[in-house]
Every structure is written in C-alpha cells, then in structure tokens.
Amino acid sequence: MARYRGPKNRIARRFAANIFGKARNPMLHKQNAPGMHGAKRKKKSDYGAQLEERQKLKAVYGMMSQKQLVNAYKKALLRKGNTVQLFLASLECRLDNIVYRLRLAPSIFSAQQLVSHGHVQVNGRKVDRRSFLVEPGMVVAIKPASRQMKIIQIAQENVNREIPDYLSLEGDKSAGKLVAQPQMDQVPLPLPINVPLVCEFLSHTA
C-alpha cells in the first residue's frame, strides 16, 4: 500500500491546524492559506462543504484513499447501530492509528511505516497490514527487538499527547490495549470534522 509523500505542511495550513502532530507546528510562521498572499475563498456549495470535510478526515487518518473511506463506510452500513459512530470507530481502530494514539510513533505517518516494516505485533503476532482493525481486548505492541528505536523512544517521551480513554498502556509503555470501542465524543480529532456530512458524501458513492 502506497504511503503519502506529498507536502504535509501545506495540508496543515489549508485547514489551519497542526493535523499531523508535528513537533514544529506548521502554523507558527505561515498562518495564511496556501496560494498568493493566502488565497481568499468563496462561499462553498453543499457539495464543496462535504468535499472539504472528507478531505479533513482523510488527512487526519494519514491521507487515506477514497477507496479506503468508501470501504469503511460500506462495512459500517452493514452493521447494526449508528452508522456515523461505527464508521468513525472503524477508522479509529485501524492498526496504524492505534499505534499512533498509544504514543508508539510520533506521527500517523511514522505509525504507518512501523506497521508496514513489521515492527508491530497484535496479541504477540506480527501484523504488517496498516488497515488491520483492532478489536477490544487486543494488545498492540512494538516487538521487543524494535523497542530501542529512537523514533519510538521520542514518541514515548511526548507526554503532552494524551492517550484516549478507550486505550490503556501496559508494561514498559511499549504496548497497549484497546479496552472498548471508541465513542465519537472520545476521539481526539485535531480539528472539527463534520463526520455525518462525510457519511452523506460517501453515501452517494458507496
């Protein structure tokens, strides 16, 4: 699965938020939107508003593809319960995102790389698929041979980033457990996102 390698700071400035949790906040020195002198934006149509919310959600979860979002939405539709809640929970429970939320990686992109390179275990077994869905009770850990990696140690030292209530750290902070399915009001999104509007947009393509 291809990783996003495009300009991350430009995306952060577009949405006026440090979306990717970078140590050097891209908003500190360039607060204007991308474009000549910070391009002025016209009032968005309903479609434009839906599109922007979708772009925000894609960015927050590591520049997911449209196909990945649609697949997650389709699976949420098939389950009993609140589709919007189930959809967001499925994104939040992706293995790469759980690794990031547990402070085992400094960014969602670092988490993707750690998973893809085989540094992450689930219930003691290596899983290198970033889209793997973690279920309540599963333990996600950095494999013992990888725990001294500098990128992991830097992430663990960043106590400013709180771990959500639906996760718990275990042992030497190199492992953690999903204790319950995330609820919408528990998910620490770095900027406001109208998830129901995203679902409305995806309903026309699913």
N, C-alpha and C positions, 0 to 999 in steps of 0.2 A: 504494500500500500504506500503510495507516494506521500512524502511529507511536504508540508507547505514551506517554501523557501523564499517567499516574497517579502516585501517591505513591511515589517510589523509595526514600526513607529508610525507610519502613515495611516495604518488602520486605527491605531490608538488615537491619533489626533482627529481622525474623521469622526469618531464617536465621543471625543472629549473625555476619555477615561483611560487609565492605565490598565487596559484589558488583560494583558498577559502577565501582570505582576512583575514587571522588570524592576531590577534594583534601581536603575536610573530611569526615573519616571519621564517618559517622552513628552509629558505635558508641561514640564517645568520651564522650558525655554522656547518652545514653539507651540503656543496655545491656539493659534489660528488653524482653521481647517486647511487641508491641502489645497493648493492652487494659488494663483496670483493674488497676494495680499489676503489670502483666506477667502475663498470663493463664497459669494453670497448665494443663499439657497432660496428657491421659490417654495411656496406652499405646496406640500406633497398631496398627490391624489391618494385615494384609499389604497390603490394598488402600490403606490410608492411607499406608503407607510408600512404596509405588510412586508414589502421587499426589504426595507431597512431593518425592521425587527428581525427578519430571518437572517440578514447579514450579521447583525449583532450576535445572535445565538450561535451561528456558525463560527464566528470569531472566538467567542468565549470558550468553546469546546475544541479549540485547536484547528480552526479553519476546516471544519468538516465539509464534505461534499454534499451537493444537493441530493444525490442518491442515498447517502447515509441518513440524512434527515428524513427523507421520504420513507425509507425502510423502518426507521424508528417509529414514525407516526403510524404506519400501517400496522405494526405489531401492537401499538397502544390501542388502536381501534378494535383489535380482535380480543382484547382483554376486558373483563368486567370492571367497571369503575369509571372514575373521572378521566377522560381521555387526555386532557391537558396535563393533569397530575402524573399520569402514567408515562406520558411522553417525556416530560422533564426528568422524571425519576430514571428513565432508561438512559438518558444522556448522562445524567449524573453518576450512574453506576457503571459506566464504561471503565475498563481497567486502567486506561491511561489517566482518566480523570481522578479515579480513586487514589492512584499513586501520587498525583499532584496534591490532592486535598489532604493526604496524610503527611505532607511535607517530606516526602521521599525524593522529590525533584523540585527544583526552583521555579520551573515554569511548566505549562502544559506541553510545550514542545520538547522539553527535556524528558518529561514523563513518557511521551510517545517514543522517544529514542531509547530510553531504558528498557521499555517493554519490547520493542522490536529487536533489540540486541540481546535479548534473553537474560536480562539481569533481574527479572521479577518472577516470583513464584506465587501461586494461589493454592492454598492448602498443601504446601510443600512440594508442588509440582510446577515446573517451568511452564509459563504461558507467554507466548510472544505475539499474541493477537491483540492489538490495541482495542478493538471493539468488543472484546470478551466482556460479557455482562456479569458483574459481581453480584452474588445473591447474599441476603442477610445470613450471617454466621460464617461466611467465608473469611479466611485470613489471607491478607495480601502482604507479601514481604519481599525485601531485597534479598537475593540469595547470599549466603554467608561469604562467598568468595568476592563479592562485589561491594561489601559494606564499607570498605575503606576508600572508595572512590571519592575524590574531592568534591565533585558536583553533588553527591548525596549528602556529604557532611555539611556543606554550605547550606543546603536546603533544610537540614535538621536543625541548624542553628538559628534559623529565621523564626523566632518565636512571635514575631509581630503578626504572622499569618495564622489565624485561629483555625483549629480543626473543628468541623461541624459536629453537632450533637449526634448525628447518626453514624459517626465513626469513632473508634477508640484506638489509641496507640497501645502497643503491647511490648513487653520486654525492653530492649535497649533502644526503642523508638525506631527500629528498622523494620517493624511490622505493625500492622493494624487490622482491625476487623470492622466489617460493615455490620452494625448492630441492628439496624432497621432500615426499611425503605425510606428514602428522603421525602419529606413533605415540602411543598412549594415554598412555604414561609421559612424553611430552614436552609434552603440552598443559597450560598453566599455568592450571588452573581455580582460581578464588579461594576455593573451599571444596570439601570432599569431596563427590563425587556418585557414587552407585552407578549407573553408566551401564547395566550389564546389567539392573538392576531396571527402568530406564526402558524398555529394549527389551522386557522381559517385559510391561510395562504396555501398550506400543504394539502388541504382537503381537495383543492382543485387539480392537484397533480397526482394524488395517490390513486 
